[in-house]
Amino acid sequence: MTGQPITGQLIAGEPVQPTRPGTWTPMPGAAPLRRMVAAQAAQEARQLLRNGEQLMLTLIIPLLLLAAFSLEPLIDFGGGYTRIDFLAPGVIALAVMSTAFTSQAIATGFERRYGVLKRLGATPLSRTGLITAKTATVIGVELVQAAIILLVATALGWAPDARWAAVVTVPLLVLLGTAAFSGFALLLAGTLRAEATLAAANLIYVVLLGIGGVVFPLTKFPRGARPLLELLPTGALSTGLRDVLANAVVFPVRDVVTLAVWAVAGIVLAARFFRWE
């Protein structure tokens, strides 16, 4: 800065230096929402990649289940499926649930407990911006997961349907499933204590792993329970992926609608009831 001191005008005992127009001029105010979301998403991704426990939950466990159940005849899947044709779509659904729900709920719950979210709440980043950033991070991780699962499943003999319908419908199912799981993860983490979130997220993960059609066919359950199990987000996602990738279904309307309803409900409830502290 240049110029002569202004006589008689002091700040903390120091004379104020005048500035040229546009030079060292403060510009208070929030950054555009897209920049805030991008910065928060990048930070979320760095934290996830540094956490070995989260990586094991989101990637190692699904791959272990894929290898174990596809190489050994542990269960008769029925329905005319080969083991890998049944398992690969289910493991993709499990990976989505692991990343978008369980991992995110636990991480966000402890961020809230340690005051990280309270500090974020003092910034211009809104609840919707935080949910958007976390969902964007989840989608990025899922892309990596999907690529690795696809490579492993292909090595195990999987040959999914690759017609144009699958190219359009599979990402739609995964996106809707991600939105649904992410919304409910943030609802859980934003309303319960961290310890309760940890327990609830793990319990729901185990329950949905067992009854969500991931590695155990829904046809093995009592006939009266099947319609309800198919309405669960994991059931709808795994069934929809399986129909498209193994049965050449063009567009599984019921599963898409089910996931869309879960997604809207989860995001609306999270945006309404999420608390920073």
C-alpha positions in Angstrom: 0.0 0.0 0.0 1.2 3.5 -0.7 0.3 7.0 0.4 0.7 9.2 3.5 -0.7 8.4 6.9 -4.1 9.9 7.7 -3.5 12.4 10.5 -5.6 11.8 13.6 -7.2 8.4 12.5 -5.7 5.5 14.4 -6.4 1.8 14.6 -4.8 0.1 17.6 -2.4 3.0 17.8 -1.3 2.8 14.2 -2.0 5.3 11.5 -4.3 4.0 8.7 -2.7 3.8 5.3 -5.0 4.8 2.4 -5.2 2.4 -0.5 -5.7 2.8 -4.2 -9.1 1.7 -5.6 -9.2 -2.1 -5.8 -6.0 -2.6 -3.9 -6.2 -4.7 -0.7 -9.9 -4.1 -0.5 -11.6 -6.6 1.7 -14.5 -8.5 0.1 -16.7 -9.9 2.9 -19.3 -12.4 2.1 -19.8 -16.1 1.4 -18.3 -17.9 -1.5 -20.8 -19.3 -4.1 -22.6 -22.4 -3.0 -20.9 -24.6 -5.6 -17.5 -23.6 -4.4 -18.4 -24.3 -0.7 -19.8 -27.7 -1.6 -16.7 -28.6 -3.7 -14.3 -27.6 -0.9 -16.3 -29.5 1.7 -16.6 -32.6 -0.6 -12.8 -32.6 -1.2 -12.2 -32.5 2.6 -14.7 -35.3 3.1 -12.9 -37.5 0.5 -9.5 -36.9 2.1 -10.8 -37.9 5.5 -12.4 -41.0 4.2 -9.3 -42.2 2.3 -7.2 -41.7 5.5 -9.5 -43.9 7.6 -8.6 -47.6 7.3 -11.7 -48.8 9.1 -14.0 -47.0 6.8 -12.2 -48.4 3.7 -12.5 -51.9 5.1 -16.2 -51.4 5.6 -16.8 -49.9 2.2 -14.6 -52.0 0.0 -12.9 -55.0 1.7 -16.1 -56.6 3.2 -18.1 -56.5 -0.1 -15.2 -58.0 -2.0 -14.7 -60.7 0.6 -18.4 -61.6 0.4 -18.2 -61.6 -3.4 -15.2 -64.0 -3.4 -16.4 -66.3 -0.6 -20.0 -66.8 -1.9 -19.1 -67.1 -5.6 -16.2 -69.6 -5.2 -17.9 -71.9 -2.7 -21.4 -73.3 -2.9 -22.5 -72.0 0.5 -26.1 -71.5 -0.6 -28.5 -72.4 -3.4 -29.5 -69.1 -5.0 -32.2 -70.6 -7.2 -34.2 -68.6 -9.8 -32.0 -69.8 -12.6 -29.1 -67.6 -11.5 -25.4 -68.6 -11.5 -23.7 -67.7 -8.2 -21.8 -64.8 -9.7 -24.9 -63.4 -11.6 -26.8 -63.3 -8.3 -23.9 -62.0 -6.1 -22.4 -59.3 -8.2 -25.4 -57.0 -8.3 -26.1 -57.7 -4.6 -22.5 -56.8 -3.7 -22.8 -53.5 -5.6 -25.9 -52.7 -3.6 -24.0 -53.7 -0.4 -21.1 -51.3 -1.4 -23.6 -48.5 -1.9 -25.2 -49.1 1.5 -21.7 -49.4 3.2 -20.5 -46.1 1.8 -23.7 -44.0 1.7 -25.2 -45.2 5.0 -23.1 -47.0 7.5 -19.7 -45.3 6.9 -21.2 -41.9 6.5 -23.5 -42.1 9.5 -20.7 -43.2 11.8 -18.2 -40.6 10.5 -20.8 -37.8 10.7 -21.9 -38.8 14.1 -18.4 -38.5 15.6 -17.8 -35.3 13.7 -20.9 -33.9 15.5 -19.7 -35.2 18.8 -16.3 -33.6 18.5 -17.7 -30.3 17.5 -16.6 -30.4 13.9 -20.2 -29.9 12.7 -20.8 -27.1 15.2 -17.9 -25.2 13.6 -19.3 -25.9 10.2 -22.6 -24.6 11.4 -20.9 -21.2 12.1 -19.9 -20.9 8.4 -22.1 -20.0 5.5 -22.4 -23.7 4.6 -26.1 -24.7 5.0 -27.5 -28.0 6.0 -28.4 -28.6 2.3 -24.9 -27.7 1.3 -23.4 -30.1 3.8 -25.7 -32.9 2.7 -24.8 -32.2 -1.0 -21.1 -32.2 -0.2 -21.3 -35.5 1.6 -23.4 -37.1 -1.1 -21.0 -35.9 -3.8 -18.1 -37.6 -1.8 -20.1 -40.8 -1.5 -20.8 -40.9 -5.2 -17.0 -40.4 -6.0 -16.1 -43.3 -3.7 -18.8 -45.5 -5.2 -17.4 -45.0 -8.7 -14.1 -46.4 -7.4 -15.9 -49.2 -5.7 -17.9 -50.1 -8.8 -14.8 -50.2 -11.0 -13.0 -52.6 -8.5 -16.1 -54.8 -8.0 -16.6 -55.0 -11.8 -13.0 -56.1 -12.3 -13.1 -58.7 -9.6 -16.6 -60.0 -10.7 -15.4 -60.2 -14.3 -12.4 -62.2 -13.2 -14.7 -64.6 -11.4 -16.7 -65.1 -14.6 -19.4 -62.4 -14.5 -20.8 -61.4 -17.9 -23.5 -58.7 -17.1 -26.0 -57.5 -19.6 -24.4 -54.5 -21.4 -27.2 -53.2 -23.6 -28.1 -49.5 -23.7 -30.9 -50.0 -21.1 -28.4 -51.2 -18.5 -26.0 -48.3 -19.2 -28.8 -45.9 -18.4 -30.8 -47.7 -15.7 -27.9 -49.0 -13.5 -26.5 -45.5 -12.7 -30.1 -44.3 -12.0 -30.7 -47.1 -9.5 -27.3 -46.5 -7.8 -27.9 -42.7 -7.7 -31.3 -43.2 -6.1 -30.0 -45.7 -3.7 -27.1 -43.4 -2.8 -29.5 -40.5 -2.1 -31.8 -42.7 0.0 -29.0 -44.1 2.1 -27.2 -40.8 2.4 -30.3 -39.0 3.6 -31.0 -41.5 6.3 -27.4 -41.7 7.4 -27.4 -37.9 8.0 -30.7 -38.1 9.7 -29.4 -40.8 12.1 -26.1 -38.9 12.7 -27.8 -35.5 13.1 -30.3 -36.6 15.7 -28.6 -39.3 17.9 -25.5 -39.3 20.0 -22.4 -40.7 18.4 -22.4 -43.9 20.3 -26.0 -44.5 19.5 -25.4 -43.7 15.8 -22.5 -46.2 15.8 -24.6 -49.0 17.3 -27.7 -48.3 15.1 -25.7 -48.0 11.9 -23.9 -51.3 12.4 -27.1 -53.0 13.5 -29.0 -51.8 10.4 -26.1 -52.8 8.2 -26.1 -56.4 9.5 -29.9 -56.7 9.4 -30.1 -55.4 5.8 -27.2 -57.6 4.8 -29.3 -60.6 5.9 -32.8 -59.6 4.7 -32.1 -57.2 1.9 -31.5 -59.7 -0.9 -27.8 -59.0 -1.1 -26.3 -62.5 -0.5 -29.4 -64.4 0.5 -32.3 -64.7 -2.0 -35.6 -63.2 -0.9 -37.2 -66.4 -2.2 -35.7 -68.1 0.9 -38.0 -66.0 3.1 -41.7 -66.7 3.9 -43.9 -65.8 1.0 -45.8 -63.2 3.0 -42.6 -61.3 3.9 -41.2 -61.0 0.4 -43.2 -58.0 -0.7 -42.2 -56.1 2.4 -38.5 -57.0 2.0 -38.6 -55.9 -1.6 -39.7 -52.5 -0.4 -36.6 -52.0 1.7 -34.0 -49.8 0.0 -31.4 -52.6 -0.1 -34.1 -55.0 -1.4 -35.2 -52.6 -4.1 -31.6 -51.7 -5.1 -30.3 -55.3 -5.3 -33.4 -56.6 -7.0 -33.4 -53.8 -9.5 -29.7 -54.3 -10.3 -30.2 -58.0 -10.6 -33.2 -57.6 -13.0 -31.3 -55.3 -15.3 -27.9 -57.0 -15.3 -29.0 -60.6 -15.2 -32.6 -60.8 -16.4 -32.3 -58.1 -19.2 -35.2 -56.1 -17.7 -35.2 -52.7 -19.5 -36.6 -50.6 -16.6 -37.6 -52.0 -13.2 -40.4 -49.5 -12.5 -41.3 -50.8 -9.0 -37.7 -50.7 -7.7 -37.0 -47.2 -9.2 -40.2 -45.8 -7.6 -39.4 -47.5 -4.3 -35.9 -46.0 -4.2 -37.1 -42.6 -5.3 -39.6 -42.5 -2.4 -36.9 -43.5 0.1 -34.5 -40.9 -1.4 -37.0 -38.1 -1.1 -38.0 -39.1 2.4 -34.5 -39.4 3.6 -33.2 -36.1 2.2 -36.3 -34.1 3.4 -36.1 -35.6 6.9 -32.3 -35.0 7.1 -32.6 -31.4 5.9 -35.4 -30.8 8.4 -34.1 -32.5 11.6 -30.3 -32.5 11.2 -28.7 -30.7 14.1 -25.2 -29.3 14.1 -24.6 -30.2 17.8 
